[in-house]
C-alpha cells in the first residue's frame, strides 16, 4: 500500500510541476474515479436498478484561472491541446476528445453557473473503451473543477445530471445516469444500489475479504455503439407493447415477468427476450443488494452468473471473448461469481474473488486467456473508492 500511495503522490507532484511549467501558475488538482458495475446491466436507461462501485483508476484535472474568457485544455494522454471561448462554444461535438470537456462547460453555463476562463491539464489511467467509464470520469472531474472555480459548491447529484446531459446532448451518446452518478457518489469500500428513476441510492458494504477483479478482454467489437442504440430502441418497443395492456407500465422497470408472459403470443420473440432480460435483471439487482447486506456472497455470485447468461442469451450483448473470460474465471479458486460488465461486445468482466486468491486468479486467468486468444489481458484487482474530489 505504501508503494501505491507514494506513486500517487509522485504523479500528483509531476502533474502540478508540468502545469506550472506550461501555464506559469500553481494548479488545484481534482480527481474522479472510474466505475465498474457489479450487477444490473442495461437497466439504467430502463429506469431500473444498478449496483456500481467507483474504482481506483482516475482522471485528474489540474486547473487554474485565466484572465480572459478562454478555456485552454491540454490532454497528456492524447498529447494535444484545444482552445475554446466561453462566449462562443460550439452547438454540438465534433468527435474530438475535447467534446467531453466542452460539452460539460456548455451545459454548466446554460444551467446558470458563471464560468470563468481557465487552463486545464488532464491525465488519466482509466483504459479507454473498456467499459470502465473513462468518459464519465473526465466529465465529472472537469465539472467539479469548473464549478469550484466559479464559486459554486458542487451538489453531487446535480453534477451527475449535468454531466449526463452533456454526454447525451453535446457528445451524442445516449448513456443513462449510472456512470456519472457512481463517479460522483462513490464511497470507499462500498458499492451502491441506485434507483435510476428516483436517483435514491443505498450504500452496501463490501466485505474486507473480497476484491473486485476486473478482466479486460482487450477487444472492442465495432458493432458495439450501433447495437447499444438498437437495444435501447428494442426496449422502447417492448414498453409500447406492454403499456397498451398494462397502464402502469411507463418503463420496463414497471413490468413483471408475469405481465410479459401474458403477451407471449403478441410480442416478437426478440422483443420478448430483450424485455425478459431487463425485467429479470432488475429483480437480480435488488436480490443481490439484499444478499450483500447479509454478507451472503454465495447467493451474490449465483446472481452474477444468472446475469451473464441473461446478457448472453436474451439480450445478446456478450461475445466469444467475454464468454471465455467468464468460463476461465469460474474454474479459478476463490471465485464467488463472474459476469460481463458494461455495454458488451468486448470490454471487461467483473469478478468477485476472495482476497487471498486474487493474485493467483490474476495469474491463471491471464495465462489461460492469452493461450486461447493470443491477447494478453489487463487484469485489475480493485476495492471501491470515494467519488470525485480534490486529489
N, C-alpha and C positions, 0 to 999 in steps of 0.2 A: 504493500500500500504506500509506503514511503516513496518508492521509486515513481509511482504514478503521480503522487502529489508534486514531487519535485519537477517532473516533466511538465506537468500542467502549469506550474508557476514559471518555469523557464519559457514555455510557449507564450504565456501572457506577457512576460517581460520582453520577449523578442518582438511580439506584435506591437507593444507600446513603443519600443525603440524604432521599429520600422515606420510607424505612423509619424512619430516626431521628426524623423529624418525626412520623410516625404512631404509633410504638411507644416512642420515648424511649431506645432503645438502639442502639449501632452494630452492624450485622449482619456475619455471614460470608456471602459470596455464592458459590453453586455454579452451574455451568452444565452442561447436557447438550445435545449437538447433535441435529439431525435426522439422517435417513439416506435414502439412495437405494439401490436395488438395481440393480446393473449387469446381472445375468442370474441366472436361477434363480427363476422366478416360480411361486407356488402349489406349490412343492416343500417348503417348510419344515414344513408340517403333515403331509406325507407322509414325514417323517424323511429328507429328501434333502439336496441341496447348494444353497447360495445364495451370492451374491457381493455383499454390501452394502459401502457406504462411508459413514462419517459425514461430514456436510457442515456448512459454516459458517453454519448458522442455529441459533438456540439458544432453549431455555427457561432462564431464570435464576431461581434461588430465593435470596432474601435471608432469613436466618434468625437468630433469637436466642432464648435460653431464656426461659421464663416461670417464675414461682414456684409455679404450680399445675399441674393435670393437664389443661389445655385445649390444643387446637390452634386457633389463630385464623389463618385463611388469607384473604389478600386477593389477588384477581386483578386486575392492571392491565388486562389485555385485556378482561375482562368487566365491570370497574368494580363488582365485587361482593365481599362478604365472607361467609365461612361459619365457624361455630364448632362445635367438637366436643369432647366429653370423652373422654379416652383410656380411661376405665374404662367407657364406655357407647357404644362405637362401633356403628353400625348393622350389621345382619347382611348387608345387600346394598345395592347402589347404588340411587339414585333417578332416574338420568338427568340429574343435575346435573353441571356441570363439576368440582365438588369431589369426585366419586366417585373420580377418579384419585388424588387426594391421600389421601383417607380409606382407600381400598382398600389402598394401599401401607402406610399406618400400621397397619392392622389385620393384614395379613399379616406385617409385621415383628414386631409384638407377639406374634402367635401362634407365631412361629418362635423366641421366647425372647429377643428383643432388648429391653432395658429402656428403653423410650422415656420421654422426659420432655416436659413441656409446652413449647410453642414458639409464637412468632409467625412467620408466613411471608408474604412478599410475592413474588408470582410475576409475571413478564412474559416475553414471548417474541415472536419474529419468524418462527416456522415457520408457513406458511399452513395453516389448518385444512381438513381434508377433501381435501387434495391428494395424499395417499399418501406423505408425507414424514415420517411417524412423530411428529407433534406429541404424541400421547398417550404414546408410549413415552418421549419426551424429558422430559415432565412427571414421569412415574413414576420414571425413573432419577435425575433431578435431586433430587426430593423424597426418594427412598430413600437416596441418598448423604448428603444433608444430615442426615436424621434419624438415620442410623446413626452419622455422625461425632459428632453432638450426644450420642448415647448412649455414646460412647467405644468404638464398635465399628468397627474398620477394615474398610472395605467390600471383600470379595472380589468382583471384578467379575462373575465367572460366577454366584456365589450371588445377587448383587444382581439380575442379569438374570433369573434363575429366579424370584425372589420377585416382581419387578415383573410378569412374565408371569402368574404365579399370581393376582396382584391383578386384572389385566385379565380373565383367564378367569373367576374365581370371584366377584369383587365387582362389577366393571363389567358382566360378562356377555358379553364379546366373545371369541370362540374363536380368538384370534390364536396364531400359532406363536411360536417363541423368537427369530426373526431380528431383529426391531426392537429389542427390549431388549438383545440381545447386541451388535448393531452400535453402539448408542448408548453402551454401557458400554465396549467394547473397541476402538473406532475408533482408528486411528493416522494421523498426518499423512502425506499423500502416498501412502497405501496403501489398497487395498481388502483385503478378507479373504474367503477361501473357507472357509465354515463347514459342517461336517457337523452337521446338525440332530439327528442321533441321538446321537452321542457328545459333541457340543459341542467336538470338536477343531477347530482352525482354523489357517489358514496365511495369513500376510501376503503381499500381492502388490504390488510397487511399481508405481505409475502413472507413466509417463514424464513428464518436465517439459514436453514439447512438446505435451501434450494436456490438454484440460479436459473436465470433466463438465458438460454444459449441460442443464439441466432446463427443460422447457417445460410450463407449467401450462395446460391447456385451458380452465380456469375453468368447467368443468362437473362435476357430480357427480350422476349419474342416481339417482333414488330407489330403484331396484331393487338397488343395489349390495350393501347389507347382506344382504338375503334371498338373493341369488344367490351371495354368498360362502359362506354356510352350506349352500346347495344343492350347490355344487361339492364342499365337504368331504364331504357325505353321498354324493355320486356316487363320489368316490374310495374311500370306505369300502366301498361296494357292489362296486366293482371288486376290492378286496382280498379280499372274501368269495369271489368267483368264483375268483380266481387261487389262493387258499390251499387250495381244495378239490382242486386238481390239482397244485399245487407246494407241498410242505410248507414249503419255506424262505421263502416269501413271507409276511412279517408286516406289511409296508407296501409301498406302490408302489415305494419305494426298492429293494426286493429283487428286483423283477421285471425281466425283459428284454423287448425288443420281440419276440424270437423266441417267448418264452412267451406273450406277449399274442396274437401271430398264431395260435398253436396253438388258441386259444379263440375265434377269429374268429366261428365259426358259433354259439357258445353265448352270447356276450355281446351285450346290447342295443347297437345302434350308438352311442348317446350315451355309454354307459359305456365302450365301446371307445375312443372318441375322447378322453374325459377322461383315461383311463389312458395313452393314447399320448402325450398332451402331457406328463404328469408324467414318464414314463419317459425320453422323449427330452430333456426339459428338464434332467433330472439329468445326462445324458451331455453336454449342451451346456455346463453349468456347469463340469464337470471339464475339458472340452476348452478352454474359454475361459481357465481358470486356467493351463493349460499354454501357451496362446498368449501370455498376458500375461507369463508368466515369461521367454519367449524374445523378448519385445518384438515379437511378430507381430500388429500391430494390424489388419492386413487380415483375417486369419482371425477375430480377435475380433469385428470388425464384421460379418462374414458370419454368425457365430453369433448376434449380436444380431438380425439380420434374420430368421433362421430362428425365433428365439424369438418374435418378434412375430407371424409367420404362424401359428405353432402356437397361440399365445394367442388369436388372432383366429378361426381356423378350427376347431381341435379343442377348445379349452377354452371358446371363445365368451364371453370376458370383455372384449373390446375394444368400441369404439363408433365411430360415424362421426367424432367429433371427434379421438379418438386416432389413428385410421387416417389422417385428413387431416394431422395434425401430423407423423406419421412420413413420409408422402409428401413433404411440404414439406421436411423435413429431408434426405431422400435426394437432393433436387435441389440442395442448397446445397453450396458449395465447402468442402473440407476436412473432410467428414464421413466417419468410418470406419464408423459404424453408428448405428442408431436403433431404439428399441422402446418400447412402453408399459412402465410400471413401476408396481408396486403392485397392489392388488386388482382394478382395472379399472373399466369403466363410467364413465369420466371420470378426473379427476386428471391425472397427468403422464406425459410421455415422458422417457426418458433418452437422451442423445446423446453420442457420443464424437467430439470435434471438435478439430482442430489448434488450438493456442493462438493462432496468428497469424490464424486465421479466425473466432475465437469472436465478436468484436464484430460483424463483418459478418453472421455466421449469425444472431445475435440480432435484428438489424435486419430482414433479409429475411424470416425466418420469422414474426416478429411482424406485419409489414405484410401478408404473404400470408394468414395465418390470419385477421387482422381483416377483410380484404376478403372472404374466403369465408364467415365466420360472423357478422360484426358484433360479435364479442367481442374485447377486447384482452387477449392472453395475458400472463401474467407469465413472464419467462424469466430464469433464474438461471445465471450462469457460476460454477462451483464447482471446488474441489480438495478432496480428503479432509483431514479434520482429526482431532485427538485426541478421544477419548471424554470421558466425564463427569469432572469435577474442579473444583477451585477456580477461580473466574473471575479 
